[in-house]
Amino acid sequence: AQSVTQPDIHITVSEGASLELRCNYSYGATPYLFWYVQSPGQGLQLLLKYFSGDTLVQGIKGFEAEFKRSQSSFNLRKPSVHWSDAAEYFCAVRGGLTGGGNKLTFGTGTQLKVEL
Amino acid sequence: DVKVTQSSRYLVKRTGEKVFLECVQDMDHENMFWYRQDPGLGLRLIYFSYDVKMKEKGDIPEGYSVSREKKERFSLILESASTNQTSMYLCASSFDANTIYFGEGSWLTVV
């Protein structure tokens, strides 16, 4: 069974500083990996996804993530954080196609606070 | 734009009540999902459906059931609500394995 670990529950950064959110996964085959963002009181929005190919993927809002198979990691980065980036971030791995469906397994999330 | 609509954003129910959470998607997606979100636990899959009248248990199905009579609608049912089911419930839909779209969530409080 697949699993995802986000070791940082809370992170605080200053506006304009760089950001890295950590994500480690466990999955037996080639993983399909995702990062989602959730603003307060809202649903989840997809930031980026990795399926294959280039291990550095670009997403929306200036985010990027790097897949490192040797470290089982898929860390999210942004070179300069804006106050509007304050939100909760979820890493997810796609599981198998049981019953013809598809489902994501999520990490427990990292709450990002941005100091002005 | 894909739209996943959860009709009830905030509900307060009493212990023992039967609760229906409704979800509608407008993109003809085969796959629909119900997740529960709790602080420190992330999102956990309750049930999913890959076709009309088809359903599969997720990771935490106990105390819940679902109904999918039409392709666009996926309902989550709490047969007898309990206080430990106080949570945020997120519905989602997808066409393939690559992109899943989420609704804005339904906050349920059971008193």
Chai-1 contact restraints between the chains, C-beta under 6 A:
chainA,res_idxA,chainB,res_idxB,connection_type,confidence,min_distance_angstrom,max_distance_angstrom,comment,restraint_id
A,Q42,B,E104,contact,1.0,0.0,6.0,A-B,restraint_1
A,G43,B,F102,contact,1.0,0.0,6.0,A-B,restraint_2
A,G43,B,G103,contact,1.0,0.0,6.0,A-B,restraint_3
A,G43,B,E104,contact,1.0,0.0,6.0,A-B,restraint_4
A,G43,B,G105,contact,1.0,0.0,6.0,A-B,restraint_5
A,L44,B,F102,contact,1.0,0.0,6.0,A-B,restraint_6
A,R94,B,A97,contact,1.0,0.0,6.0,A-B,restraint_7
A,G99,B,Y50,contact,1.0,0.0,6.0,A-B,restraint_8
A,G99,B,E56,contact,1.0,0.0,6.0,A-B,restraint_9
A,G100,B,Y50,contact,1.0,0.0,6.0,A-B,restraint_10
A,G101,B,N31,contact,1.0,0.0,6.0,A-B,restraint_11
A,G101,B,F48,contact,1.0,0.0,6.0,A-B,restraint_12
A,G101,B,Y50,contact,1.0,0.0,6.0,A-B,restraint_13
A,N102,B,A97,contact,1.0,0.0,6.0,A-B,restraint_14
A,K103,B,L45,contact,1.0,0.0,6.0,A-B,restraint_15
A,K103,B,F48,contact,1.0,0.0,6.0,A-B,restraint_16
A,F106,B,G42,contact,1.0,0.0,6.0,A-B,restraint_17
A,F106,B,L43,contact,1.0,0.0,6.0,A-B,restraint_18
A,G107,B,G42,contact,1.0,0.0,6.0,A-B,restraint_19
A,T108,B,G40,contact,1.0,0.0,6.0,A-B,restraint_20
A,T108,B,G42,contact,1.0,0.0,6.0,A-B,restraint_21
A,G109,B,G42,contact,1.0,0.0,6.0,A-B,restraint_22
